[in-house]
Amino acid sequence: MSRLALVFLLFCVADFSQEDFFTDIDQTSKVGVVRENLKNPRPVFKTVEQEILYDHLGETITRVREQKILNLSQKISKLDDAATLPVSLKKEYRERQKSLDRLRHRLADRHVDSLLNVPYKTLEGRQEHDVRRVVAEQAQQALAKVSEENVETFLDSWKVSLVDGGARQTFVTYVAFVNLYGPDHPLSKGQLDFLETYRNSFKEQLKEAGPIPKEESADLAYEVLRKHVSMLSRPLRSRFQKIQLLEESLGEASDDLRETGLILRKMDFQKQILLELLQKEGLKISADFDPDELEKALFDWLSSSIDEQRRLGWPLLERGVVVYGFEAQANPLVRLKAQKTNDLLALCKGKISVVSKEFIGLKCSPYIIRLEGDFSPVVKDGQEVEKGQILAAFREVNLFNVTILNSDEGGIAVDLLSFF
């Protein structure tokens, strides 16, 4: 790291918000962490589909977790006003504040650990001197330089920086010094020493036992699944629609505090019903909600649903890169890019309806699939094909579109492509 980059980074630290820092962490996860995650090791996958589902679900949960920690910080701050309330209400509000803070610390602990399982990705579309990119890349490099015996201390410092503004700015400065002078330099050690009190407080908070508000766990499950509604059953999709209608009403009632409060309570109630429906359909989340179990529970449940019900397979032998994602009925298209393989596969058992160098049509009830790209086809019009059979090889361009032209579900229910 150049001295100019360090000056630029430290100059920006003073205005470095919690929202900015979460963006940095998200970018760090996309750069890829070289340390192995021993606490939560990456699973061994049987299929490419399982690996894709795990990683994209993980990315969704990461974004939801980030926003949840921010929202909890705001709620906790507002509950500070409980000091002015009557004694009868003060105790109730303080207990709620403690329960929200417990959840916030658990989420922060899980958040950093989970980032160690995120695969390597390149940063695109960033300006050369974007502070978020600078911090993300330097935090990644700093972790690689830290000795094995100090990795836990580094990660604990990272975790507490998610819930404390003072720790956040000190951690950013520490990362900059580690990359410029090394982890053993007095300046680096000094910043790490400053973080010790924060780390100890964070660890003590994690030890505190106590229930997590049910409405908060229900909200987490809702936010994770809301972008993947088309993978859910009809009763679950119907429940999501009710909550979304309440969200629209909330926007219209923003100036009426009483009406806003009533809508928020209705939303909490509907989300709790949603969580109960999810549990009835097989989502294994305990009553005493633990954030650590959420990812595994959702992955197991969704992968099981896909294995049992999906009709469409993945069109590549590798995970590839999702360049453009699926948008339900509005634009049922996924744009993919192959990286390691050169073959396009049939997504289902069906019949070839049309073949050219630019596109291939595939019929497999209830879907009509259009594959667009730069192909050298190995199939003919009218040919029957099996799922996973090679349809074509990529020519000069390995970027292609998969469009679903028809579905009896009005979307791509419980199929992997709808995940994007």
C-alpha positions as CSV (number, residue, x, y, z in Angstrom):
1,M,0.0,0.0,0.0
2,S,1.5,3.4,-1.0
3,R,1.8,6.3,1.4
4,L,-0.6,8.2,-0.8
5,A,-3.2,5.5,-0.5
6,L,-2.7,5.5,3.3
7,V,-3.2,9.3,3.5
8,F,-6.3,9.0,1.3
9,L,-7.7,6.2,3.5
10,L,-7.0,7.9,6.9
11,F,-8.4,11.2,5.5
12,C,-11.7,9.5,4.9
13,V,-11.9,7.7,8.2
14,A,-13.4,10.7,10.0
15,D,-16.5,10.5,7.9
16,F,-16.6,6.7,7.8
17,S,-20.2,5.6,8.7
18,Q,-21.5,2.3,9.7
19,E,-23.2,2.0,6.3
20,D,-19.9,2.7,4.6
21,F,-18.1,0.0,6.6
22,F,-20.7,-2.7,5.8
23,T,-20.1,-1.8,2.1
24,D,-16.4,-2.3,2.6
25,I,-17.0,-5.7,4.3
26,D,-19.2,-6.8,1.4
27,Q,-16.5,-5.8,-1.0
28,T,-13.9,-7.6,1.1
29,S,-16.0,-10.8,0.8
30,K,-15.9,-10.4,-2.9
31,V,-12.2,-10.1,-3.0
32,G,-11.9,-13.3,-1.1
33,V,-10.3,-14.1,2.2
34,V,-7.3,-16.4,2.3
35,R,-7.8,-17.7,5.8
36,E,-9.6,-21.0,6.2
37,N,-12.8,-20.7,8.3
38,L,-12.3,-23.4,10.9
39,K,-15.3,-22.4,13.0
40,N,-17.7,-22.7,10.1
41,P,-16.0,-24.7,7.4
42,R,-17.3,-24.6,3.9
43,P,-19.5,-27.6,3.1
44,V,-18.6,-30.3,0.5
45,F,-21.2,-30.2,-2.3
46,K,-22.5,-33.1,-4.3
47,T,-23.6,-31.0,-7.3
48,V,-22.9,-27.7,-9.0
49,E,-26.5,-26.7,-8.2
50,Q,-25.9,-27.1,-4.5
51,E,-22.7,-25.0,-4.5
52,I,-24.5,-22.2,-6.5
53,L,-27.5,-22.3,-4.1
54,Y,-25.2,-22.1,-1.1
55,D,-23.1,-19.2,-2.4
56,H,-26.0,-17.1,-3.6
57,L,-28.1,-17.7,-0.5
58,G,-25.0,-16.7,1.5
59,E,-24.7,-13.5,-0.4
60,T,-28.4,-12.7,0.2
61,I,-28.0,-13.5,3.9
62,T,-24.9,-11.3,4.1
63,R,-26.8,-8.3,2.8
64,V,-29.8,-9.0,5.1
65,R,-27.6,-9.4,8.1
66,E,-25.8,-6.1,7.4
67,Q,-29.0,-4.2,7.1
68,K,-30.4,-6.0,10.2
69,I,-27.4,-4.9,12.3
70,L,-27.9,-1.3,11.1
71,N,-31.6,-1.4,11.9
72,L,-31.0,-2.9,15.4
73,S,-28.5,-0.2,16.1
74,Q,-31.2,2.4,15.3
75,K,-33.8,0.7,17.5
76,I,-31.4,0.4,20.4
77,S,-30.5,4.0,20.1
78,K,-34.2,5.0,20.2
79,L,-34.8,2.9,23.3
80,D,-32.3,5.0,25.1
81,D,-35.2,7.4,25.6
82,A,-36.6,4.8,28.1
83,A,-34.8,6.8,30.8
84,T,-37.6,9.4,30.7
85,L,-40.4,6.8,31.0
86,P,-42.3,5.8,34.1
87,V,-40.7,3.1,36.2
88,S,-43.3,0.6,35.1
89,L,-42.4,1.0,31.4
90,K,-38.7,1.7,31.9
91,K,-37.9,-1.9,32.9
92,E,-39.8,-3.4,30.0
93,Y,-38.0,-1.1,27.5
94,R,-34.6,-1.8,29.0
95,E,-35.1,-5.6,28.7
96,R,-36.1,-5.2,25.1
97,Q,-33.0,-3.1,24.4
98,K,-30.9,-5.8,26.0
99,S,-32.5,-8.5,23.8
100,L,-32.0,-6.5,20.7
101,D,-28.3,-5.9,21.6
102,R,-27.8,-9.6,22.2
103,L,-29.1,-10.3,18.7
104,R,-27.0,-7.5,17.2
105,H,-23.8,-9.0,18.8
106,R,-24.7,-12.5,17.6
107,L,-25.3,-11.3,14.1
108,A,-21.9,-9.4,14.1
109,D,-20.1,-12.5,15.3
110,R,-21.7,-14.7,12.7
111,H,-21.3,-12.1,10.0
112,V,-17.5,-12.0,10.0
113,D,-17.2,-15.8,10.4
114,S,-19.4,-16.3,7.4
115,L,-17.4,-14.0,5.1
116,L,-14.5,-16.4,5.3
117,N,-16.6,-18.9,3.3
118,V,-17.3,-16.5,0.4
119,P,-15.5,-17.5,-2.8
120,Y,-13.1,-15.3,-4.7
121,K,-14.7,-12.6,-6.9
122,T,-13.3,-9.7,-8.7
123,L,-14.2,-6.2,-8.1
124,E,-15.8,-4.4,-11.0
125,G,-17.1,-1.0,-11.7
126,R,-15.1,0.7,-8.9
127,Q,-13.2,3.9,-9.2
128,E,-9.4,3.6,-8.7
129,H,-9.5,5.8,-5.5
130,D,-12.9,4.7,-4.1
131,V,-12.4,4.6,-0.3
132,R,-14.7,1.5,-0.1
133,R,-12.5,-0.4,-2.5
134,V,-9.3,0.8,-0.7
135,V,-10.5,-0.3,2.7
136,A,-11.9,-3.6,1.4
137,E,-8.7,-4.6,-0.3
138,Q,-6.4,-3.5,2.5
139,A,-8.5,-5.3,5.2
140,Q,-8.1,-8.5,3.0
141,Q,-4.3,-8.0,2.8
142,A,-4.0,-7.2,6.5
143,L,-5.7,-10.5,7.5
144,A,-3.2,-12.4,5.3
145,K,-0.3,-10.7,7.0
146,V,-1.4,-11.4,10.6
147,S,0.2,-14.4,12.3
148,E,-1.9,-17.5,13.1
149,E,-1.9,-16.8,16.8
150,N,-3.3,-13.3,16.2
151,V,-6.0,-14.2,13.7
152,E,-8.7,-14.6,16.3
153,T,-7.8,-11.1,17.8
154,F,-8.0,-9.6,14.3
155,L,-11.4,-11.2,13.7
156,D,-12.7,-10.2,17.1
157,S,-11.6,-6.6,16.3
158,W,-13.4,-6.8,13.0
159,K,-16.6,-8.1,14.7
160,V,-16.8,-5.4,17.4
161,S,-16.3,-2.7,14.7
162,L,-19.7,-3.7,13.3
163,V,-21.5,-2.6,16.5
164,D,-19.4,0.3,17.8
165,G,-18.4,3.5,16.0
166,G,-15.2,4.1,18.0
167,A,-14.0,0.5,17.4
168,R,-14.9,0.9,13.7
169,Q,-12.6,3.9,13.1
170,T,-9.8,2.4,15.1
171,F,-10.0,-0.9,13.2
172,V,-9.8,0.9,9.8
173,T,-6.7,2.8,11.0
174,Y,-5.2,-0.5,12.3
175,V,-5.8,-2.2,8.9
176,A,-4.0,0.7,7.2
177,F,-1.0,0.6,9.6
178,V,-0.7,-3.2,9.2
179,N,-0.5,-3.0,5.5
180,L,2.0,-0.1,5.5
181,Y,4.3,-1.1,8.3
182,G,3.4,-4.7,9.2
183,P,1.4,-6.1,12.2
184,D,4.5,-5.9,14.5
185,H,5.1,-2.2,14.1
186,P,4.4,-0.1,17.2
187,L,1.7,1.9,15.3
188,S,-0.1,-1.3,14.4
189,K,0.2,-2.7,17.9
190,G,-1.0,0.5,19.4
191,Q,-4.2,0.5,17.4
192,L,-4.7,-3.2,18.3
193,D,-4.2,-2.4,22.0
194,F,-6.8,0.4,21.7
195,L,-9.3,-2.2,20.5
196,E,-8.8,-4.5,23.5
197,T,-11.4,-3.0,25.7
198,Y,-13.9,-3.1,22.8
199,R,-13.1,-6.7,22.2
200,N,-13.5,-7.7,25.8
201,S,-16.8,-6.0,26.0
202,F,-18.0,-7.7,22.8
203,K,-17.0,-11.2,24.2
204,E,-18.8,-10.5,27.4
205,Q,-22.0,-9.5,25.5
206,L,-21.8,-12.8,23.5
207,K,-21.8,-14.8,26.7
208,E,-25.1,-13.3,27.9
209,A,-27.9,-15.7,27.6
210,G,-31.4,-14.7,26.9
211,P,-34.2,-15.0,24.4
212,I,-34.2,-13.3,21.0
213,P,-37.5,-11.4,20.2
214,K,-39.6,-13.7,18.0
215,E,-40.6,-10.9,15.7
216,E,-36.9,-10.2,14.9
217,S,-36.2,-13.8,13.9
218,A,-39.3,-13.8,11.8
219,D,-38.2,-10.6,10.1
220,L,-34.8,-12.1,9.3
221,A,-36.4,-15.1,7.6
222,Y,-38.8,-12.9,5.7
223,E,-36.0,-10.6,4.4
224,V,-33.8,-13.5,3.3
225,L,-36.6,-15.2,1.4
226,R,-38.4,-12.2,-0.1
227,K,-36.1,-12.1,-3.1
228,H,-36.7,-15.7,-3.8
229,V,-40.5,-15.9,-3.4
230,S,-40.9,-17.8,-6.7
231,M,-39.1,-20.8,-5.1
232,L,-41.8,-21.1,-2.3
233,S,-45.1,-22.9,-2.2
234,R,-48.4,-21.1,-2.9
235,P,-49.4,-20.7,0.7
236,L,-46.1,-19.1,1.5
237,R,-46.2,-16.8,-1.6
238,S,-49.7,-15.7,-0.5
239,R,-48.4,-14.8,3.0
240,F,-45.6,-12.8,1.4
241,Q,-48.2,-10.9,-0.7
242,K,-50.1,-9.9,2.4
243,I,-46.9,-8.6,4.1
244,Q,-45.9,-6.7,0.9
245,L,-49.4,-5.0,0.8
246,L,-48.8,-3.9,4.4
247,E,-45.4,-2.5,3.4
248,E,-47.1,-0.4,0.7
249,S,-49.7,0.8,3.2
250,L,-46.9,1.8,5.5
251,G,-45.5,4.1,2.9
252,E,-48.8,5.8,2.5
253,A,-49.3,6.2,6.2
254,S,-45.9,7.7,7.0
255,D,-47.3,10.9,8.5
256,D,-49.8,9.2,10.8
257,L,-47.9,7.8,13.8
258,R,-50.9,5.9,15.2
259,E,-51.7,4.3,11.9
260,T,-48.0,3.6,11.3
261,G,-47.7,1.8,14.6
262,L,-50.8,-0.3,13.8
263,I,-49.4,-1.4,10.4
264,L,-46.1,-2.3,12.0
265,R,-47.8,-4.5,14.5
266,K,-49.8,-6.2,11.8
267,M,-46.6,-6.8,9.8
268,D,-44.8,-8.3,12.8
269,F,-47.8,-10.6,13.3
270,Q,-47.9,-11.7,9.6
271,K,-44.2,-12.4,9.6
272,Q,-44.5,-14.6,12.7
273,I,-47.3,-16.5,11.0
274,L,-45.0,-16.8,8.0
275,L,-42.2,-18.2,10.2
276,E,-44.6,-20.8,11.6
277,L,-45.7,-21.8,8.1
278,L,-42.0,-22.2,7.1
279,Q,-41.4,-24.4,10.1
280,K,-44.5,-26.5,9.2
281,E,-43.1,-27.0,5.7
282,G,-39.8,-28.3,7.0
283,L,-37.6,-25.3,7.9
284,K,-35.8,-26.3,11.0
285,I,-35.4,-23.2,13.2
286,S,-35.6,-23.7,16.9
287,A,-37.9,-21.6,19.1
288,D,-34.9,-20.1,20.8
289,F,-33.6,-18.6,17.6
290,D,-29.9,-18.7,17.0
291,P,-28.5,-16.7,14.0
292,D,-25.8,-19.4,13.4
293,E,-28.4,-21.9,12.4
294,L,-30.3,-19.7,9.9
295,E,-28.0,-20.3,6.9
296,K,-27.8,-24.0,7.3
297,A,-31.5,-24.3,7.9
298,L,-32.4,-22.3,4.8
299,F,-29.8,-24.1,2.7
300,D,-31.0,-27.5,3.7
301,W,-34.6,-26.6,3.3
302,L,-34.3,-24.9,-0.1
303,S,-31.9,-27.5,-1.6
304,S,-34.3,-30.2,-0.5
305,S,-37.2,-28.4,-2.1
306,I,-35.3,-28.0,-5.3
307,D,-34.1,-31.7,-5.4
308,E,-37.7,-32.8,-4.9
309,Q,-39.6,-30.5,-7.3
310,R,-37.4,-28.7,-9.7
311,R,-37.6,-29.4,-13.4
312,L,-34.8,-27.2,-14.7
313,G,-31.1,-28.0,-14.3
314,W,-28.0,-25.8,-14.5
315,P,-26.9,-25.2,-18.1
316,L,-23.2,-25.5,-17.3
317,L,-20.9,-28.1,-15.8
318,E,-19.5,-25.3,-13.6
319,R,-21.0,-22.5,-11.5
320,G,-20.0,-19.8,-14.0
321,V,-20.8,-16.1,-13.4
322,V,-24.4,-14.7,-13.1
323,V,-24.1,-11.4,-15.1
324,Y,-27.8,-10.6,-15.0
325,G,-30.4,-12.0,-12.7
326,F,-34.0,-13.2,-13.0
327,E,-36.8,-10.8,-12.4
328,A,-39.9,-12.9,-12.1
329,Q,-42.6,-12.4,-14.8
330,A,-41.3,-8.9,-15.7
331,N,-38.1,-10.3,-17.3
332,P,-37.6,-14.1,-16.9
333,L,-34.0,-14.1,-18.1
334,V,-30.7,-15.1,-16.6
335,R,-27.5,-14.0,-18.3
336,L,-24.6,-16.4,-17.6
337,K,-20.9,-16.5,-18.4
338,A,-18.9,-19.7,-18.5
339,Q,-15.4,-19.6,-17.2
340,K,-13.9,-23.0,-17.2
341,T,-16.1,-25.1,-19.5
342,N,-17.0,-24.8,-23.2
343,D,-20.3,-26.8,-23.3
344,L,-23.9,-25.6,-23.1
345,L,-26.2,-28.2,-21.5
346,A,-29.9,-29.0,-21.8
347,L,-31.8,-27.6,-18.7
348,C,-34.4,-30.4,-19.0
349,K,-35.6,-33.4,-20.9
350,G,-37.4,-32.2,-23.9
351,K,-37.4,-31.5,-27.6
352,I,-35.3,-29.0,-29.7
353,S,-37.7,-26.6,-31.5
354,V,-35.2,-24.5,-33.3
355,V,-31.4,-24.4,-33.8
356,S,-29.0,-21.8,-35.1
357,K,-25.6,-20.3,-34.3
358,E,-27.4,-17.5,-32.3
359,F,-30.1,-19.3,-30.4
360,I,-31.5,-22.7,-29.5
361,G,-35.1,-23.4,-28.5
362,L,-36.0,-26.2,-26.1
363,K,-39.5,-27.4,-25.2
364,C,-40.1,-29.2,-21.9
365,S,-43.6,-28.8,-20.5
366,P,-44.5,-26.4,-19.0
367,Y,-41.5,-24.4,-20.2
368,I,-40.3,-23.1,-23.5
369,I,-36.7,-22.2,-23.1
370,R,-34.7,-19.9,-25.4
371,L,-30.9,-20.0,-25.2
372,E,-29.2,-17.0,-26.9
373,G,-25.4,-16.7,-27.6
374,D,-22.6,-17.6,-29.9
375,F,-22.9,-21.3,-30.4
376,S,-21.7,-24.3,-32.5
377,P,-24.7,-26.6,-32.1
378,V,-24.4,-30.3,-31.9
379,V,-28.2,-31.0,-32.0
380,K,-30.8,-30.7,-34.7
381,D,-34.4,-29.4,-35.0
382,G,-36.9,-31.9,-33.6
383,Q,-34.3,-33.9,-31.7
384,E,-35.2,-35.3,-28.3
385,V,-32.7,-34.5,-25.6
386,E,-32.0,-35.5,-22.0
387,K,-31.4,-33.2,-19.1
388,G,-27.7,-32.4,-19.0
389,Q,-27.0,-33.4,-22.6
390,I,-24.6,-31.2,-24.5
391,L,-26.5,-28.9,-26.9
392,A,-23.7,-26.8,-28.2
393,A,-20.1,-25.5,-27.7
394,F,-19.4,-21.8,-27.3
395,R,-17.5,-20.3,-30.1
396,E,-15.7,-17.0,-29.5
397,V,-18.1,-15.6,-26.8
398,N,-19.0,-17.6,-23.7
399,L,-21.7,-15.2,-22.6
400,F,-25.3,-16.3,-23.1
401,N,-28.9,-15.7,-22.1
402,V,-31.4,-18.2,-20.7
403,T,-35.0,-17.0,-21.1
404,I,-38.1,-18.8,-19.9
405,L,-40.9,-18.0,-22.3
406,N,-43.7,-20.0,-20.7
407,S,-44.6,-21.5,-17.3
408,D,-47.9,-22.8,-15.8
409,E,-46.8,-21.2,-12.5
410,G,-46.5,-17.7,-13.9
411,G,-42.9,-17.8,-12.9
412,I,-40.3,-20.5,-12.3
413,A,-41.6,-21.9,-9.1
414,V,-39.1,-24.0,-7.1
415,D,-36.5,-24.0,-9.9
416,L,-32.9,-23.0,-9.3
417,L,-32.9,-20.3,-12.0
418,S,-35.6,-18.3,-10.1
419,F,-33.0,-17.8,-7.4
420,F,-31.3,-15.2,-9.5
